[in-house]
């Protein structure tokens, strides 16, 4: 059971990094630092959207962007960290 939970923790950590990459890439695209027509950039953008959009869409319905600032990725990252902490507290009670 512990090995399975370690895999879940690794997947959650990777998902946080995907969210961070998507946020940074969206800023770079908005400020025209990277070219959206570049095939590598477009592929990375589509991949991050495919991985994050199904989870972010319900959060965006509850919390609308404030003055153009989308807080959904930040809220999702905080939820992932909270979930990870709760799981580790109940599965690894002797560590904490």
Jmol script that loads the backbone (N, CA, C; Angstrom):
load data "model"
ATOM      1  N   UNK A   1       0.822  -1.196   0.000  1.00  0.00           N
ATOM      2  CA  UNK A   1       0.000   0.000   0.000  1.00  0.00           C
ATOM      3  C   UNK A   1       0.865   1.259   0.000  1.00  0.00           C
ATOM      4  N   UNK A   2       1.970   1.206   0.708  1.00  0.00           N
ATOM      5  CA  UNK A   2       2.840   2.374   0.788  1.00  0.00           C
ATOM      6  C   UNK A   2       3.476   2.704  -0.557  1.00  0.00           C
ATOM      7  N   UNK A   3       3.848   1.682  -1.310  1.00  0.00           N
ATOM      8  CA  UNK A   3       4.440   1.910  -2.630  1.00  0.00           C
ATOM      9  C   UNK A   3       3.417   2.539  -3.577  1.00  0.00           C
ATOM     10  N   UNK A   4       2.182   2.103  -3.485  1.00  0.00           N
ATOM     11  CA  UNK A   4       1.126   2.679  -4.316  1.00  0.00           C
ATOM     12  C   UNK A   4       0.907   4.148  -3.967  1.00  0.00           C
ATOM     13  N   UNK A   5       0.929   4.450  -2.692  1.00  0.00           N
ATOM     14  CA  UNK A   5       0.756   5.839  -2.269  1.00  0.00           C
ATOM     15  C   UNK A   5       1.942   6.699  -2.703  1.00  0.00           C
ATOM     16  N   UNK A   6       3.133   6.142  -2.690  1.00  0.00           N
ATOM     17  CA  UNK A   6       4.293   6.884  -3.182  1.00  0.00           C
ATOM     18  C   UNK A   6       4.138   7.221  -4.665  1.00  0.00           C
ATOM     19  N   UNK A   7       3.593   6.302  -5.437  1.00  0.00           N
ATOM     20  CA  UNK A   7       3.334   6.557  -6.856  1.00  0.00           C
ATOM     21  C   UNK A   7       2.299   7.668  -7.014  1.00  0.00           C
ATOM     22  N   UNK A   8       1.269   7.645  -6.178  1.00  0.00           N
ATOM     23  CA  UNK A   8       0.247   8.693  -6.227  1.00  0.00           C
ATOM     24  C   UNK A   8       0.876  10.045  -5.899  1.00  0.00           C
ATOM     25  N   UNK A   9       1.759  10.087  -4.908  1.00  0.00           N
ATOM     26  CA  UNK A   9       2.437  11.335  -4.553  1.00  0.00           C
ATOM     27  C   UNK A   9       3.302  11.849  -5.700  1.00  0.00           C
ATOM     28  N   UNK A  10       3.984  10.951  -6.382  1.00  0.00           N
ATOM     29  CA  UNK A  10       4.813  11.352  -7.526  1.00  0.00           C
ATOM     30  C   UNK A  10       3.943  11.913  -8.644  1.00  0.00           C
ATOM     31  N   UNK A  11       2.824  11.280  -8.914  1.00  0.00           N
ATOM     32  CA  UNK A  11       1.910  11.755  -9.960  1.00  0.00           C
ATOM     33  C   UNK A  11       1.351  13.130  -9.592  1.00  0.00           C
ATOM     34  N   UNK A  12       0.999  13.313  -8.332  1.00  0.00           N
ATOM     35  CA  UNK A  12       0.494  14.617  -7.902  1.00  0.00           C
ATOM     36  C   UNK A  12       1.572  15.696  -8.043  1.00  0.00           C
ATOM     37  N   UNK A  13       2.798  15.363  -7.709  1.00  0.00           N
ATOM     38  CA  UNK A  13       3.899  16.318  -7.848  1.00  0.00           C
ATOM     39  C   UNK A  13       4.129  16.680  -9.320  1.00  0.00           C
ATOM     40  N   UNK A  14       4.084  15.686 -10.194  1.00  0.00           N
ATOM     41  CA  UNK A  14       4.234  15.944 -11.629  1.00  0.00           C
ATOM     42  C   UNK A  14       3.093  16.810 -12.153  1.00  0.00           C
ATOM     43  N   UNK A  15       1.887  16.588 -11.643  1.00  0.00           N
ATOM     44  CA  UNK A  15       0.746  17.382 -12.076  1.00  0.00           C
ATOM     45  C   UNK A  15       0.900  18.837 -11.639  1.00  0.00           C
ATOM     46  N   UNK A  16       1.457  19.063 -10.468  1.00  0.00           N
ATOM     47  CA  UNK A  16       1.729  20.436 -10.040  1.00  0.00           C
ATOM     48  C   UNK A  16       2.707  21.100 -11.003  1.00  0.00           C
ATOM     49  N   UNK A  17       3.733  20.368 -11.423  1.00  0.00           N
ATOM     50  CA  UNK A  17       4.698  20.925 -12.368  1.00  0.00           C
ATOM     51  C   UNK A  17       4.054  21.216 -13.714  1.00  0.00           C
ATOM     52  N   UNK A  18       3.122  20.371 -14.155  1.00  0.00           N
ATOM     53  CA  UNK A  18       2.413  20.630 -15.413  1.00  0.00           C
ATOM     54  C   UNK A  18       1.602  21.916 -15.289  1.00  0.00           C
ATOM     55  N   UNK A  19       0.954  22.129 -14.150  1.00  0.00           N
ATOM     56  CA  UNK A  19       0.207  23.367 -13.930  1.00  0.00           C
ATOM     57  C   UNK A  19       1.125  24.587 -13.964  1.00  0.00           C
ATOM     58  N   UNK A  20       2.282  24.476 -13.358  1.00  0.00           N
ATOM     59  CA  UNK A  20       3.235  25.591 -13.352  1.00  0.00           C
ATOM     60  C   UNK A  20       3.747  25.868 -14.761  1.00  0.00           C
ATOM     61  N   UNK A  21       4.058  24.819 -15.507  1.00  0.00           N
ATOM     62  CA  UNK A  21       4.526  24.980 -16.884  1.00  0.00           C
ATOM     63  C   UNK A  21       3.451  25.645 -17.732  1.00  0.00           C
ATOM     64  N   UNK A  22       2.199  25.236 -17.556  1.00  0.00           N
ATOM     65  CA  UNK A  22       1.122  25.848 -18.331  1.00  0.00           C
ATOM     66  C   UNK A  22       0.975  27.328 -17.990  1.00  0.00           C
ATOM     67  N   UNK A  23       1.065  27.684 -16.719  1.00  0.00           N
ATOM     68  CA  UNK A  23       0.940  29.085 -16.330  1.00  0.00           C
ATOM     69  C   UNK A  23       2.073  29.929 -16.919  1.00  0.00           C
ATOM     70  N   UNK A  24       3.281  29.433 -16.823  1.00  0.00           N
ATOM     71  CA  UNK A  24       4.420  30.172 -17.371  1.00  0.00           C
ATOM     72  C   UNK A  24       4.317  30.282 -18.887  1.00  0.00           C
ATOM     73  N   UNK A  25       3.935  29.202 -19.532  1.00  0.00           N
ATOM     74  CA  UNK A  25       3.806  29.227 -20.986  1.00  0.00           C
ATOM     75  C   UNK A  25       2.692  30.173 -21.421  1.00  0.00           C
ATOM     76  N   UNK A  26       1.613  30.240 -20.664  1.00  0.00           N
ATOM     77  CA  UNK A  26       0.539  31.169 -21.031  1.00  0.00           C
ATOM     78  C   UNK A  26       1.021  32.616 -20.926  1.00  0.00           C
ATOM     79  N   UNK A  27       1.822  32.927 -19.891  1.00  0.00           N
ATOM     80  CA  UNK A  27       2.378  34.275 -19.786  1.00  0.00           C
ATOM     81  C   UNK A  27       3.319  34.570 -20.952  1.00  0.00           C
ATOM     82  N   UNK A  28       4.158  33.597 -21.300  1.00  0.00           N
ATOM     83  CA  UNK A  28       5.093  33.801 -22.404  1.00  0.00           C
ATOM     84  C   UNK A  28       4.358  33.993 -23.723  1.00  0.00           C
ATOM     85  N   UNK A  29       3.246  33.303 -23.906  1.00  0.00           N
ATOM     86  CA  UNK A  29       2.461  33.472 -25.133  1.00  0.00           C
ATOM     87  C   UNK A  29       1.754  34.824 -25.156  1.00  0.00           C
ATOM     88  N   UNK A  30       1.218  35.253 -24.031  1.00  0.00           N
ATOM     89  CA  UNK A  30       0.503  36.527 -23.975  1.00  0.00           C
ATOM     90  C   UNK A  30       1.448  37.700 -24.246  1.00  0.00           C
ATOM     91  N   UNK A  31       2.649  37.644 -23.708  1.00  0.00           N
ATOM     92  CA  UNK A  31       3.598  38.733 -23.884  1.00  0.00           C
ATOM     93  C   UNK A  31       4.490  38.555 -25.125  1.00  0.00           C
ATOM     94  N   UNK A  32       4.149  37.610 -25.988  1.00  0.00           N
ATOM     95  CA  UNK A  32       4.851  37.364 -27.249  1.00  0.00           C
ATOM     96  C   UNK A  32       6.339  37.095 -27.068  1.00  0.00           C
ATOM     97  N   UNK A  33       6.668  36.400 -26.001  1.00  0.00           N
ATOM     98  CA  UNK A  33       8.059  35.999 -25.794  1.00  0.00           C
ATOM     99  C   UNK A  33       8.360  34.754 -26.632  1.00  0.00           C
ATOM    100  N   UNK A  34       7.397  33.850 -26.711  1.00  0.00           N
ATOM    101  CA  UNK A  34       7.531  32.672 -27.568  1.00  0.00           C
ATOM    102  C   UNK A  34       6.476  32.748 -28.658  1.00  0.00           C
ATOM    103  N   UNK A  35       6.773  32.122 -29.757  1.00  0.00           N
ATOM    104  CA  UNK A  35       5.887  32.145 -30.909  1.00  0.00           C
ATOM    105  C   UNK A  35       4.911  30.978 -30.815  1.00  0.00           C
ATOM    106  N   UNK A  36       3.623  31.273 -30.848  1.00  0.00           N
ATOM    107  CA  UNK A  36       2.598  30.223 -30.757  1.00  0.00           C
ATOM    108  C   UNK A  36       2.567  29.359 -32.010  1.00  0.00           C
ATOM    109  N   UNK A  37       3.143  29.832 -33.088  1.00  0.00           N
ATOM    110  CA  UNK A  37       3.158  29.051 -34.334  1.00  0.00           C
ATOM    111  C   UNK A  37       4.311  28.046 -34.384  1.00  0.00           C
ATOM    112  N   UNK A  38       5.214  28.141 -33.431  1.00  0.00           N
ATOM    113  CA  UNK A  38       6.306  27.177 -33.343  1.00  0.00           C
ATOM    114  C   UNK A  38       5.701  25.821 -32.985  1.00  0.00           C
ATOM    115  N   UNK A  39       6.097  24.787 -33.695  1.00  0.00           N
ATOM    116  CA  UNK A  39       5.498  23.474 -33.521  1.00  0.00           C
ATOM    117  C   UNK A  39       5.753  22.903 -32.123  1.00  0.00           C
ATOM    118  N   UNK A  40       6.934  23.109 -31.573  1.00  0.00           N
ATOM    119  CA  UNK A  40       7.242  22.591 -30.238  1.00  0.00           C
ATOM    120  C   UNK A  40       6.399  23.312 -29.189  1.00  0.00           C
ATOM    121  N   UNK A  41       6.314  24.619 -29.293  1.00  0.00           N
ATOM    122  CA  UNK A  41       5.526  25.399 -28.339  1.00  0.00           C
ATOM    123  C   UNK A  41       4.056  25.010 -28.433  1.00  0.00           C
ATOM    124  N   UNK A  42       3.549  24.874 -29.638  1.00  0.00           N
ATOM    125  CA  UNK A  42       2.143  24.500 -29.828  1.00  0.00           C
ATOM    126  C   UNK A  42       1.860  23.108 -29.276  1.00  0.00           C
ATOM    127  N   UNK A  43       2.798  22.193 -29.438  1.00  0.00           N
ATOM    128  CA  UNK A  43       2.613  20.839 -28.919  1.00  0.00           C
ATOM    129  C   UNK A  43       2.597  20.834 -27.386  1.00  0.00           C
ATOM    130  N   UNK A  44       3.526  21.563 -26.787  1.00  0.00           N
ATOM    131  CA  UNK A  44       3.561  21.645 -25.325  1.00  0.00           C
ATOM    132  C   UNK A  44       2.294  22.311 -24.803  1.00  0.00           C
ATOM    133  N   UNK A  45       1.832  23.362 -25.478  1.00  0.00           N
ATOM    134  CA  UNK A  45       0.617  24.058 -25.064  1.00  0.00           C
ATOM    135  C   UNK A  45      -0.598  23.133 -25.134  1.00  0.00           C
ATOM    136  N   UNK A  46      -0.731  22.394 -26.236  1.00  0.00           N
ATOM    137  CA  UNK A  46      -1.868  21.463 -26.374  1.00  0.00           C
ATOM    138  C   UNK A  46      -1.799  20.355 -25.330  1.00  0.00           C
ATOM    139  N   UNK A  47      -0.613  19.852 -25.042  1.00  0.00           N
ATOM    140  CA  UNK A  47      -0.457  18.793 -24.049  1.00  0.00           C
ATOM    141  C   UNK A  47      -0.844  19.290 -22.656  1.00  0.00           C
ATOM    142  N   UNK A  48      -0.356  20.462 -22.282  1.00  0.00           N
ATOM    143  CA  UNK A  48      -0.692  20.980 -20.954  1.00  0.00           C
ATOM    144  C   UNK A  48      -2.179  21.313 -20.851  1.00  0.00           C
ATOM    145  N   UNK A  49      -2.766  21.828 -21.916  1.00  0.00           N
ATOM    146  CA  UNK A  49      -4.206  22.092 -21.896  1.00  0.00           C
ATOM    147  C   UNK A  49      -5.010  20.803 -21.764  1.00  0.00           C
ATOM    148  N   UNK A  50      -4.593  19.773 -22.489  1.00  0.00           N
ATOM    149  CA  UNK A  50      -5.314  18.497 -22.414  1.00  0.00           C
ATOM    150  C   UNK A  50      -5.223  17.873 -21.025  1.00  0.00           C
ATOM    151  N   UNK A  51      -4.108  18.083 -20.349  1.00  0.00           N
ATOM    152  CA  UNK A  51      -3.936  17.500 -19.023  1.00  0.00           C
ATOM    153  C   UNK A  51      -4.612  18.309 -17.920  1.00  0.00           C
ATOM    154  N   UNK A  52      -4.683  19.617 -18.082  1.00  0.00           N
ATOM    155  CA  UNK A  52      -5.162  20.446 -16.979  1.00  0.00           C
ATOM    156  C   UNK A  52      -6.580  20.973 -17.151  1.00  0.00           C
ATOM    157  N   UNK A  53      -7.012  21.177 -18.359  1.00  0.00           N
ATOM    158  CA  UNK A  53      -8.306  21.818 -18.585  1.00  0.00           C
ATOM    159  C   UNK A  53      -9.497  21.048 -18.016  1.00  0.00           C
ATOM    160  N   UNK A  54      -9.542  19.713 -18.094  1.00  0.00           N
ATOM    161  CA  UNK A  54     -10.694  19.016 -17.485  1.00  0.00           C
ATOM    162  C   UNK A  54     -10.810  19.230 -15.981  1.00  0.00           C
ATOM    163  N   UNK A  55      -9.710  19.465 -15.309  1.00  0.00           N
ATOM    164  CA  UNK A  55      -9.745  19.679 -13.858  1.00  0.00           C
ATOM    165  C   UNK A  55      -9.957  21.157 -13.530  1.00  0.00           C
ATOM    166  N   UNK A  56      -9.411  22.038 -14.353  1.00  0.00           N
ATOM    167  CA  UNK A  56      -9.521  23.464 -14.079  1.00  0.00           C
ATOM    168  C   UNK A  56     -10.884  24.042 -14.440  1.00  0.00           C
ATOM    169  N   UNK A  57     -11.551  23.447 -15.404  1.00  0.00           N
ATOM    170  CA  UNK A  57     -12.830  23.992 -15.870  1.00  0.00           C
ATOM    171  C   UNK A  57     -13.876  24.081 -14.756  1.00  0.00           C
ATOM    172  N   UNK A  58     -14.086  23.045 -13.919  1.00  0.00           N
ATOM    173  CA  UNK A  58     -15.062  23.193 -12.826  1.00  0.00           C
ATOM    174  C   UNK A  58     -14.656  24.259 -11.799  1.00  0.00           C
ATOM    175  N   UNK A  59     -13.364  24.407 -11.563  1.00  0.00           N
ATOM    176  CA  UNK A  59     -12.900  25.431 -10.626  1.00  0.00           C
ATOM    177  C   UNK A  59     -13.157  26.811 -11.208  1.00  0.00           C
ATOM    178  N   UNK A  60     -12.945  26.966 -12.516  1.00  0.00           N
ATOM    179  CA  UNK A  60     -13.190  28.259 -13.163  1.00  0.00           C
ATOM    180  C   UNK A  60     -14.673  28.622 -13.168  1.00  0.00           C
ATOM    181  N   UNK A  61     -15.551  27.603 -13.174  1.00  0.00           N
ATOM    182  CA  UNK A  61     -16.979  27.895 -13.094  1.00  0.00           C
ATOM    183  C   UNK A  61     -17.347  28.449 -11.728  1.00  0.00           C
ATOM    184  N   UNK A  62     -16.677  27.960 -10.686  1.00  0.00           N
ATOM    185  CA  UNK A  62     -16.960  28.446  -9.337  1.00  0.00           C
ATOM    186  C   UNK A  62     -16.303  29.795  -9.057  1.00  0.00           C
ATOM    187  N   UNK A  63     -15.071  29.958  -9.505  1.00  0.00           N
ATOM    188  CA  UNK A  63     -14.318  31.179  -9.239  1.00  0.00           C
ATOM    189  C   UNK A  63     -13.910  31.799 -10.576  1.00  0.00           C
ATOM    190  N   UNK A  64     -14.561  32.865 -10.911  1.00  0.00           N
ATOM    191  CA  UNK A  64     -14.268  33.574 -12.168  1.00  0.00           C
ATOM    192  C   UNK A  64     -12.939  34.315 -12.063  1.00  0.00           C
ATOM    193  N   UNK A  65     -12.287  34.543 -13.207  1.00  0.00           N
ATOM    194  CA  UNK A  65     -11.053  35.353 -13.174  1.00  0.00           C
ATOM    195  C   UNK A  65     -11.328  36.756 -12.633  1.00  0.00           C
ATOM    196  N   UNK A  66     -10.423  37.233 -11.822  1.00  0.00           N
ATOM    197  CA  UNK A  66     -10.542  38.549 -11.209  1.00  0.00           C
ATOM    198  C   UNK A  66      -9.631  39.512 -11.965  1.00  0.00           C
ATOM    199  N   UNK A  67     -10.228  40.470 -12.671  1.00  0.00           N
ATOM    200  CA  UNK A  67      -9.478  41.443 -13.484  1.00  0.00           C
ATOM    201  C   UNK A  67      -8.500  40.759 -14.425  1.00  0.00           C
ATOM    202  N   UNK A  68      -8.917  39.656 -15.027  1.00  0.00           N
ATOM    203  CA  UNK A  68      -8.071  38.936 -15.970  1.00  0.00           C
ATOM    204  C   UNK A  68      -7.093  37.976 -15.326  1.00  0.00           C
ATOM    205  N   UNK A  69      -7.084  37.893 -14.013  1.00  0.00           N
ATOM    206  CA  UNK A  69      -6.172  36.999 -13.297  1.00  0.00           C
ATOM    207  C   UNK A  69      -6.901  35.703 -12.961  1.00  0.00           C
ATOM    208  N   UNK A  70      -6.450  34.617 -13.562  1.00  0.00           N
ATOM    209  CA  UNK A  70      -7.074  33.310 -13.352  1.00  0.00           C
ATOM    210  C   UNK A  70      -6.443  32.648 -12.130  1.00  0.00           C
ATOM    211  N   UNK A  71      -7.240  32.470 -11.096  1.00  0.00           N
ATOM    212  CA  UNK A  71      -6.743  31.875  -9.860  1.00  0.00           C
ATOM    213  C   UNK A  71      -6.969  30.365  -9.792  1.00  0.00           C
ATOM    214  N   UNK A  72      -7.579  29.792 -10.807  1.00  0.00           N
ATOM    215  CA  UNK A  72      -7.897  28.363 -10.786  1.00  0.00           C
ATOM    216  C   UNK A  72      -6.657  27.474 -10.648  1.00  0.00           C
ATOM    217  N   UNK A  73      -5.557  27.723 -11.373  1.00  0.00           N
ATOM    218  CA  UNK A  73      -4.372  26.873 -11.167  1.00  0.00           C
ATOM    219  C   UNK A  73      -3.817  26.953  -9.747  1.00  0.00           C
ATOM    220  N   UNK A  74      -3.823  28.145  -9.169  1.00  0.00           N
ATOM    221  CA  UNK A  74      -3.331  28.298  -7.804  1.00  0.00           C
ATOM    222  C   UNK A  74      -4.206  27.534  -6.815  1.00  0.00           C
ATOM    223  N   UNK A  75      -5.511  27.619  -6.988  1.00  0.00           N
ATOM    224  CA  UNK A  75      -6.438  26.900  -6.110  1.00  0.00           C
ATOM    225  C   UNK A  75      -6.253  25.401  -6.265  1.00  0.00           C
ATOM    226  N   UNK A  76      -6.065  24.938  -7.501  1.00  0.00           N
ATOM    227  CA  UNK A  76      -5.856  23.508  -7.724  1.00  0.00           C
ATOM    228  C   UNK A  76      -4.547  23.035  -7.095  1.00  0.00           C
ATOM    229  N   UNK A  77      -3.509  23.827  -7.199  1.00  0.00           N
ATOM    230  CA  UNK A  77      -2.232  23.457  -6.573  1.00  0.00           C
ATOM    231  C   UNK A  77      -2.389  23.370  -5.055  1.00  0.00           C
ATOM    232  N   UNK A  78      -3.104  24.323  -4.480  1.00  0.00           N
ATOM    233  CA  UNK A  78      -3.338  24.271  -3.034  1.00  0.00           C
ATOM    234  C   UNK A  78      -4.177  23.058  -2.641  1.00  0.00           C
ATOM    235  N   UNK A  79      -5.156  22.705  -3.450  1.00  0.00           N
ATOM    236  CA  UNK A  79      -5.959  21.506  -3.180  1.00  0.00           C
ATOM    237  C   UNK A  79      -5.129  20.230  -3.276  1.00  0.00           C
ATOM    238  N   UNK A  80      -4.227  20.186  -4.240  1.00  0.00           N
ATOM    239  CA  UNK A  80      -3.352  19.016  -4.388  1.00  0.00           C
ATOM    240  C   UNK A  80      -2.423  18.909  -3.179  1.00  0.00           C
ATOM    241  N   UNK A  81      -1.854  20.020  -2.751  1.00  0.00           N
ATOM    242  CA  UNK A  81      -0.970  19.999  -1.586  1.00  0.00           C
ATOM    243  C   UNK A  81      -1.742  19.574  -0.340  1.00  0.00           C
ATOM    244  N   UNK A  82      -2.955  20.100  -0.175  1.00  0.00           N
ATOM    245  CA  UNK A  82      -3.786  19.720   0.966  1.00  0.00           C
ATOM    246  C   UNK A  82      -4.105  18.229   0.930  1.00  0.00           C
ATOM    247  N   UNK A  83      -4.475  17.703  -0.238  1.00  0.00           N
ATOM    248  CA  UNK A  83      -4.779  16.275  -0.378  1.00  0.00           C
ATOM    249  C   UNK A  83      -3.563  15.424  -0.051  1.00  0.00           C
ATOM    250  N   UNK A  84      -2.415  15.860  -0.534  1.00  0.00           N
ATOM    251  CA  UNK A  84      -1.180  15.120  -0.263  1.00  0.00           C
ATOM    252  C   UNK A  84      -0.862  15.115   1.232  1.00  0.00           C
ATOM    253  N   UNK A  85      -1.068  16.239   1.894  1.00  0.00           N
ATOM    254  CA  UNK A  85      -0.812  16.316   3.327  1.00  0.00           C
ATOM    255  C   UNK A  85      -1.778  15.438   4.112  1.00  0.00           C
ATOM    256  N   UNK A  86      -3.048  15.442   3.746  1.00  0.00           N
ATOM    257  CA  UNK A  86      -4.034  14.616   4.437  1.00  0.00           C
ATOM    258  C   UNK A  86      -3.726  13.137   4.243  1.00  0.00           C
ATOM    259  N   UNK A  87      -3.403  12.752   3.023  1.00  0.00           N
ATOM    260  CA  UNK A  87      -3.063  11.346   2.765  1.00  0.00           C
ATOM    261  C   UNK A  87      -1.820  10.927   3.545  1.00  0.00           C
ATOM    262  N   UNK A  88      -0.824  11.770   3.542  1.00  0.00           N
ATOM    263  CA  UNK A  88       0.409  11.397   4.250  1.00  0.00           C
ATOM    264  C   UNK A  88       0.183  11.360   5.757  1.00  0.00           C
ATOM    265  N   UNK A  89      -0.690  12.195   6.271  1.00  0.00           N
ATOM    266  CA  UNK A  89      -0.968  12.197   7.705  1.00  0.00           C
ATOM    267  C   UNK A  89      -1.657  10.904   8.133  1.00  0.00           C
ATOM    268  N   UNK A  90      -2.607  10.442   7.325  1.00  0.00           N
ATOM    269  CA  UNK A  90      -3.350   9.247   7.710  1.00  0.00           C
ATOM    270  C   UNK A  90      -2.653   7.945   7.336  1.00  0.00           C
ATOM    271  N   UNK A  91      -1.800   7.951   6.332  1.00  0.00           N
ATOM    272  CA  UNK A  91      -1.125   6.717   5.937  1.00  0.00           C
ATOM    273  C   UNK A  91       0.224   6.589   6.631  1.00  0.00           C
ATOM    274  N   UNK A  92       0.914   7.709   6.817  1.00  0.00           N
ATOM    275  CA  UNK A  92       2.212   7.723   7.490  1.00  0.00           C
ATOM    276  C   UNK A  92       2.092   8.452   8.823  1.00  0.00           C
ATOM    277  N   UNK A  93       1.336   7.948   9.766  1.00  0.00           N
ATOM    278  CA  UNK A  93       1.121   8.709  11.012  1.00  0.00           C
ATOM    279  C   UNK A  93       2.389   8.870  11.860  1.00  0.00           C
ATOM    280  N   UNK A  94       3.344   7.974  11.737  1.00  0.00           N
ATOM    281  CA  UNK A  94       4.553   8.050  12.563  1.00  0.00           C
ATOM    282  C   UNK A  94       5.570   9.048  12.053  1.00  0.00           C
ATOM    283  N   UNK A  95       5.444   9.446  10.789  1.00  0.00           N
ATOM    284  CA  UNK A  95       6.405  10.370  10.200  1.00  0.00           C
ATOM    285  C   UNK A  95       6.178  11.774  10.707  1.00  0.00           C
ATOM    286  N   UNK A  96       4.929  12.167  10.867  1.00  0.00           N
ATOM    287  CA  UNK A  96       4.612  13.529  11.310  1.00  0.00           C
ATOM    288  C   UNK A  96       4.328  13.493  12.751  1.00  0.00           C
TER     289      UNK A  96
END
end "model"
wireframe off; spacefill off
backbone 0.3
color backbone group
